[in-house]
Amino acid sequence: MARPGRLGRRPLPMEVRRVFWDAIRQGASIPQAAASVGVAAWTGRRWVKEAGGVKPRGSAVRPGALTFSDRVRIAELVHEGMAPSRIARALGRPVSTITRELARGRDRAGYYLAAPAQARAEANTARPQQCKLAANPALLAQVQARLDRKDSPEQIAGRLRQDFPDDPEMWVSHESIYKALYVQGKGALLTEVKAALRTGRAVRKPRTGPGRTRGSNIAGLVSISERPAEADDRAIPGHWEGDLILGAGNTSAVATLVERTTGFVMLLHLSGDHTAATVAEAMCQAVPKIPEVLWRSLTWDRGSEMALHTKITQATGLPIYFADPYSPWQRGSNENTNGLLRQYLPKGSDLSFYGPGMLDQIAAELNSRPRKRHNWATPAEMLDRLLTNDNAEVAPTA
């Protein structure tokens, strides 16, 4: 009896997998994508596992590439004795495309048949290619060193172009890095993925799920709707976002601050607990460490730890605004940063273990990571540019 989703023992056409991967990229689950092409869910899971979660190169159809239906039509017109130039006009293709297809697709007897021609085309498309990293030891060493310091593949790809502007051999796309890790990595390399990538996953998957939000009643809070409009587009530096990262059992926490324009991060050690009084004390100590020109506003969520926000404002002169309930996107910079920090401050751990020195080291590492929105400059470099500029009201590099 044939397996579900298979016609006997014959392999499924590549077109089936292409449609399957297109469905995955559009947000379908594996069972949904498998059902859309008529195969069992376990078959779809096997395809994803074999590909490491990355759409295989062979499943893509290049723009302008001939399809199986095109080849069926070519075979019919060849059988009718039509010349390549007329076939090209009938299909709306360049003559060179048809002549090359006929040259590649004919069998030893000189006949052009659609099915064998399609099989040859798919076999040629699926031919393995040597990974650029494997062919360039110097590039591989650079990528590995940057993975070890927790840079993402996209950050590595962008920064390499900055660090080696005149040496294209030292450039690589982030997709090539992912492919090397997820698809071409075997054996020992697969065990290194957990250490090399922030997510610690051996199979690539899209990031999903809402951020953490909380709602509470805080006396005298000022809504984000009253925050200066200049904070919205990040053109003016000095507008910060803040929140807490909680430890095991919510008994320990670290306060996080992110400057919206530069992405510069500060981590505040909370001694003993994360009550409003403790957070207020930590904030009052942190604010004077940054030049006053860079303290224009702070946006927080509605957690009870900010119940003494008026005390902080009175002590520092820093106006504090509160995001709407269940609206984490209003503090997008902070939400993203907190996600990155979980690599260093894992969920379920006792965060009181991380003293001020350790938190400063973690912040320094984050601030030294290149950022795409800064043309691969780091937050520390962007902050230094602002502080050494006579006019701090300058837009960041696009």
C-alpha positions as CSV (number, residue, x, y, z in Angstrom):
1,M,0.0,0.0,0.0
2,A,1.4,3.4,-1.0
3,R,2.2,5.9,1.8
4,P,-0.2,8.9,2.2
5,G,0.8,11.8,0.0
6,R,2.9,9.6,-2.4
7,L,2.1,8.0,-5.7
8,G,3.6,4.6,-5.1
9,R,7.3,4.9,-4.8
10,R,7.7,7.8,-7.3
11,P,9.2,11.0,-5.9
12,L,7.0,14.0,-5.8
13,P,7.7,16.8,-8.4
14,M,9.8,19.7,-7.1
15,E,6.8,22.0,-7.9
16,V,5.0,20.3,-5.0
17,R,7.7,21.3,-2.5
18,R,7.9,24.8,-4.0
19,V,4.2,25.3,-3.3
20,F,4.6,23.8,0.2
21,W,7.4,26.3,1.0
22,D,5.5,29.2,-0.4
23,A,2.7,28.4,2.0
24,I,5.1,28.2,4.9
25,R,6.5,31.6,4.0
26,Q,3.0,33.1,3.9
27,G,2.4,32.0,7.5
28,A,0.8,28.6,7.1
29,S,1.6,25.9,9.7
30,I,3.4,22.7,8.5
31,P,0.2,20.6,8.6
32,Q,-1.7,23.4,6.7
33,A,1.1,23.7,4.1
34,A,1.2,19.9,3.7
35,A,-2.5,19.7,3.2
36,S,-2.4,22.4,0.5
37,V,-0.2,20.2,-1.7
38,G,-1.9,16.9,-0.8
39,V,0.8,15.3,1.4
40,A,0.7,14.1,5.0
41,A,1.7,16.4,7.8
42,W,4.6,14.0,8.8
43,T,5.9,14.4,5.2
44,G,5.9,18.2,5.6
45,R,7.7,17.9,8.9
46,R,10.3,15.7,7.3
47,W,10.9,18.3,4.5
48,V,11.3,21.1,7.1
49,K,13.7,19.0,9.2
50,E,15.8,18.0,6.1
51,A,16.1,21.6,5.1
52,G,16.9,22.9,8.5
53,G,13.9,25.2,8.4
54,V,15.4,27.1,5.4
55,K,13.6,27.0,2.0
56,P,15.8,24.9,-0.2
57,R,17.4,26.5,-3.2
58,G,16.1,23.8,-5.5
59,S,12.5,24.6,-4.5
60,A,12.7,28.1,-5.9
61,V,11.6,29.0,-9.4
62,R,13.7,31.7,-11.0
63,P,11.9,34.5,-12.7
64,G,11.6,33.7,-16.4
65,A,12.5,30.0,-15.9
66,L,10.6,27.5,-18.0
67,T,7.9,25.5,-16.2
68,F,6.7,22.0,-16.8
69,S,3.7,23.3,-18.8
70,D,6.0,25.3,-20.9
71,R,8.0,22.2,-21.7
72,V,4.8,20.3,-22.6
73,R,3.9,23.0,-25.0
74,I,7.4,23.1,-26.5
75,A,7.3,19.3,-27.1
76,E,3.9,19.7,-28.9
77,L,5.2,22.4,-31.1
78,V,8.4,20.5,-31.9
79,H,6.3,17.5,-32.8
80,E,4.4,19.7,-35.2
81,G,7.7,20.7,-36.9
82,M,7.7,24.3,-35.7
83,A,11.0,26.1,-35.8
84,P,12.6,27.5,-32.5
85,S,11.8,31.1,-33.6
86,R,8.1,30.4,-34.0
87,I,8.0,28.4,-30.7
88,A,9.6,31.4,-29.0
89,R,6.9,33.7,-30.3
90,A,4.2,31.3,-29.3
91,L,5.5,31.2,-25.7
92,G,6.5,34.8,-25.5
93,R,10.1,33.8,-24.8
94,P,13.5,34.8,-26.3
95,V,14.7,32.5,-29.1
96,S,17.9,31.8,-27.2
97,T,15.8,30.4,-24.3
98,I,14.1,27.9,-26.6
99,T,17.3,26.9,-28.5
100,R,19.1,26.2,-25.2
101,E,16.2,24.3,-23.9
102,L,16.1,22.1,-27.0
103,A,19.8,21.5,-26.9
104,R,19.7,20.5,-23.2
105,G,16.4,18.6,-23.3
106,R,16.8,16.2,-26.3
107,D,17.6,12.6,-25.6
108,R,20.2,10.5,-27.3
109,A,17.8,9.8,-30.2
110,G,17.3,13.5,-30.7
111,Y,13.7,13.6,-29.4
112,Y,12.5,16.4,-27.0
113,L,10.1,15.0,-24.4
114,A,8.7,17.2,-21.6
115,A,9.0,14.9,-18.7
116,P,12.7,13.9,-19.2
117,A,13.5,17.6,-19.9
118,Q,11.8,18.7,-16.7
119,A,13.7,16.0,-14.7
120,R,17.0,17.2,-16.2
121,A,16.2,20.8,-15.4
122,E,15.3,20.0,-11.8
123,A,18.4,17.9,-11.4
124,N,20.6,20.7,-12.6
125,T,18.9,23.2,-10.3
126,A,19.4,21.0,-7.3
127,R,23.1,20.4,-7.9
128,P,25.0,21.1,-4.6
129,Q,27.3,24.1,-4.6
130,Q,30.2,24.7,-2.3
131,C,29.5,27.0,0.5
132,K,31.4,30.3,0.2
133,L,32.4,30.0,3.8
134,A,34.0,26.6,3.2
135,A,35.9,27.9,0.3
136,N,37.4,30.9,2.2
137,P,39.1,30.1,5.5
138,A,39.7,33.8,6.3
139,L,36.1,34.7,5.9
140,L,35.0,31.6,7.9
141,A,37.2,32.7,10.7
142,Q,35.8,36.2,10.7
143,V,32.2,34.8,10.7
144,Q,32.9,32.3,13.5
145,A,34.6,34.9,15.7
146,R,31.6,37.3,15.3
147,L,29.1,34.5,16.0
148,D,31.1,33.7,19.2
149,R,30.5,37.2,20.4
150,K,26.8,36.8,19.7
151,D,26.5,39.0,16.6
152,S,23.5,37.9,14.4
153,P,24.2,36.7,10.8
154,E,22.6,39.9,9.4
155,Q,24.9,42.1,11.6
156,I,27.9,40.1,10.5
157,A,27.1,40.4,6.8
158,G,26.5,44.1,7.1
159,R,29.6,44.8,9.2
160,L,32.0,42.8,7.0
161,R,31.2,45.2,4.2
162,Q,32.1,48.1,6.4
163,D,35.3,46.4,7.8
164,F,36.5,45.1,4.4
165,P,35.2,47.7,1.9
166,D,37.8,46.9,-0.8
167,D,37.8,43.1,-0.5
168,P,34.6,41.5,-1.9
169,E,36.0,38.1,-1.0
170,M,35.4,39.0,2.6
171,W,31.7,39.7,2.0
172,V,28.9,37.2,2.6
173,S,25.1,37.4,2.8
174,H,23.3,36.6,6.0
175,E,21.4,33.9,4.1
176,S,24.7,32.2,3.3
177,I,25.6,32.2,7.0
178,Y,22.2,30.7,7.9
179,K,22.6,28.1,5.2
180,A,26.0,27.1,6.4
181,L,24.7,26.7,10.0
182,Y,21.3,25.1,9.3
183,V,21.5,23.3,6.1
184,Q,25.2,22.4,5.4
185,G,26.1,22.0,9.1
186,K,26.3,18.4,10.0
187,G,27.5,16.5,13.1
188,A,29.6,18.6,15.4
189,L,28.5,21.9,13.7
190,L,24.9,21.3,14.5
191,T,25.9,21.1,18.2
192,E,27.6,24.5,17.8
193,V,24.4,26.2,16.6
194,K,23.0,26.5,20.1
195,A,26.1,28.4,21.1
196,A,26.5,30.4,17.9
197,L,22.9,31.8,17.5
198,R,20.9,33.8,20.0
199,T,17.8,31.6,19.6
200,G,19.7,28.3,20.3
201,R,17.6,26.6,17.7
202,A,18.9,23.9,15.3
203,V,15.9,24.6,12.9
204,R,15.2,28.0,11.6
205,K,11.7,29.5,12.3
206,P,10.1,32.9,12.2
207,R,9.9,34.9,15.3
208,T,6.3,35.1,16.5
209,G,4.3,35.9,19.7
210,P,3.3,39.1,21.3
211,G,5.4,41.0,23.8
212,R,4.7,41.1,27.5
213,T,2.4,43.8,28.6
214,R,0.8,44.7,31.9
215,G,-2.0,46.9,33.1
216,S,-2.2,48.7,36.4
217,N,-3.4,51.9,38.0
218,I,-0.6,54.4,38.6
219,A,-1.4,57.7,40.2
220,G,-0.6,60.8,38.1
221,L,0.6,58.9,35.1
222,V,1.0,60.8,31.8
223,S,0.0,58.9,28.7
224,I,2.3,58.3,25.8
225,S,-0.2,60.4,23.7
226,E,1.2,63.5,25.4
227,R,4.8,62.6,24.7
228,P,6.5,65.1,22.4
229,A,6.0,64.2,18.7
230,E,9.8,64.5,18.2
231,A,10.2,61.1,20.0
232,D,8.2,59.2,17.4
233,D,10.6,59.2,14.5
234,R,13.9,58.9,16.4
235,A,15.3,62.0,14.7
236,I,16.0,63.8,18.0
237,P,18.1,61.8,20.5
238,G,17.4,61.6,24.2
239,H,14.1,59.8,24.3
240,W,14.4,56.5,26.2
241,E,12.2,53.4,26.8
242,G,12.4,51.3,29.9
243,D,11.0,48.1,31.5
244,L,11.9,45.2,33.8
245,I,13.2,41.8,33.0
246,L,11.9,39.4,35.6
247,G,13.7,36.4,37.0
248,A,12.5,33.0,38.4
249,G,9.2,33.3,40.3
250,N,9.2,37.1,39.7
251,T,11.4,37.5,42.8
252,S,14.3,39.2,41.0
253,A,14.6,41.7,38.2
254,V,16.9,43.9,36.1
255,A,15.8,47.3,34.8
256,T,16.5,48.0,31.2
257,L,16.8,51.4,29.5
258,V,17.2,51.9,25.7
259,E,17.8,55.2,23.9
260,R,15.6,55.3,20.8
261,T,17.9,57.1,18.4
262,T,21.1,55.2,19.0
263,G,19.8,51.9,20.5
264,F,22.3,52.4,23.4
265,V,21.4,50.2,26.4
266,M,21.8,50.7,30.1
267,L,21.1,47.9,32.6
268,L,20.3,48.8,36.2
269,H,21.0,46.5,39.1
270,L,18.1,46.2,41.5
271,S,19.3,45.2,45.0
272,G,17.0,42.8,46.9
273,D,13.7,43.4,45.1
274,H,12.0,45.4,42.4
275,T,9.6,47.5,44.3
276,A,8.7,51.0,43.3
277,A,11.2,52.4,45.9
278,T,14.0,50.2,44.7
279,V,13.4,51.1,41.0
280,A,13.1,54.8,41.9
281,E,16.5,54.7,43.7
282,A,18.2,52.9,40.8
283,M,16.8,55.4,38.3
284,C,17.9,58.4,40.3
285,Q,21.4,57.0,40.4
286,A,21.5,56.2,36.7
287,V,20.1,59.4,35.1
288,P,23.1,61.7,36.1
289,K,25.5,59.3,34.4
290,I,24.3,60.5,31.0
291,P,24.7,64.1,29.8
292,E,21.5,66.1,30.3
293,V,21.1,66.8,26.6
294,L,20.3,63.1,26.1
295,W,17.6,62.9,28.8
296,R,14.5,64.3,27.1
297,S,11.9,61.7,28.1
298,L,11.4,58.1,29.3
299,T,8.5,55.8,28.2
300,W,7.6,52.9,30.5
301,D,4.9,50.3,30.6
302,R,2.2,50.4,33.3
303,G,4.0,48.2,35.8
304,S,3.6,49.0,39.5
305,E,7.4,49.3,39.8
306,M,6.9,52.9,38.4
307,A,4.4,54.0,41.1
308,L,7.0,56.5,42.3
309,H,7.5,58.1,38.9
310,T,6.8,61.6,40.2
311,K,9.7,61.2,42.6
312,I,12.1,60.2,39.8
313,T,11.0,63.2,37.7
314,Q,11.4,65.6,40.7
315,A,14.9,64.3,41.4
316,T,16.2,64.2,37.9
317,G,14.0,66.5,35.8
318,L,13.2,63.6,33.4
319,P,9.6,63.5,32.2
320,I,8.1,60.0,32.2
321,Y,5.3,58.8,29.9
322,F,3.4,55.5,30.1
323,A,2.5,53.3,27.1
324,D,-1.1,52.2,26.6
325,P,-2.1,48.9,28.2
326,Y,-1.3,45.8,26.1
327,S,0.6,47.9,23.5
328,P,4.2,46.6,23.5
329,W,4.8,48.1,20.1
330,Q,4.7,51.5,21.6
331,R,8.0,50.6,23.2
332,G,9.4,48.6,20.3
333,S,13.1,49.4,20.9
334,N,12.9,48.2,24.5
335,E,10.9,45.1,23.7
336,N,13.4,44.1,21.1
337,T,16.3,44.7,23.4
338,N,14.7,42.7,26.2
339,G,14.4,39.8,23.8
340,L,18.2,40.0,23.0
341,L,19.0,40.2,26.7
342,R,17.3,36.9,27.4
343,Q,20.4,35.4,25.8
344,Y,22.4,36.6,28.8
345,L,19.6,36.7,31.4
346,P,17.6,33.5,30.8
347,K,14.0,33.0,31.8
348,G,13.7,31.1,35.1
349,S,17.1,32.2,36.4
350,D,17.9,34.2,39.6
351,L,18.7,37.7,38.3
352,S,20.0,38.8,41.6
353,F,23.1,36.8,40.7
354,Y,24.1,39.5,38.1
355,G,25.8,42.3,39.9
356,P,26.5,45.8,38.6
357,G,29.8,44.8,37.0
358,M,28.3,41.8,35.1
359,L,25.4,44.0,33.9
360,D,27.7,46.6,32.7
361,Q,29.6,44.0,30.7
362,I,26.4,42.6,29.1
363,A,25.4,46.2,28.2
364,A,28.8,46.9,26.7
365,E,28.5,43.7,24.5
366,L,25.1,44.7,23.3
367,N,26.3,48.3,22.6
368,S,29.2,47.0,20.5
369,R,26.9,45.0,18.1
370,P,26.5,46.6,14.6
371,R,23.0,47.7,13.7
372,K,21.4,47.7,10.3
373,R,19.5,50.9,10.8
374,H,22.8,52.7,11.6
375,N,24.5,51.4,8.4
376,W,26.2,48.8,10.6
377,A,27.6,51.2,13.1
378,T,27.3,50.2,16.7
379,P,25.1,52.0,19.3
380,A,28.3,52.9,21.2
381,E,29.7,54.5,18.1
382,M,26.4,56.4,17.4
383,L,26.3,57.7,21.0
384,D,29.9,58.8,20.7
385,R,29.1,60.7,17.5
386,L,26.2,62.5,19.3
387,L,28.3,63.4,22.3
388,T,31.2,64.8,20.3
389,N,28.8,66.8,18.0
390,D,28.2,70.3,19.1
391,N,24.5,70.0,18.1
392,A,23.0,66.8,19.6
393,E,19.9,67.2,17.5
394,V,21.1,65.3,14.5
395,A,19.4,62.4,12.8
396,P,21.0,59.0,12.8
397,T,22.5,57.4,9.7
398,A,19.7,55.9,7.7
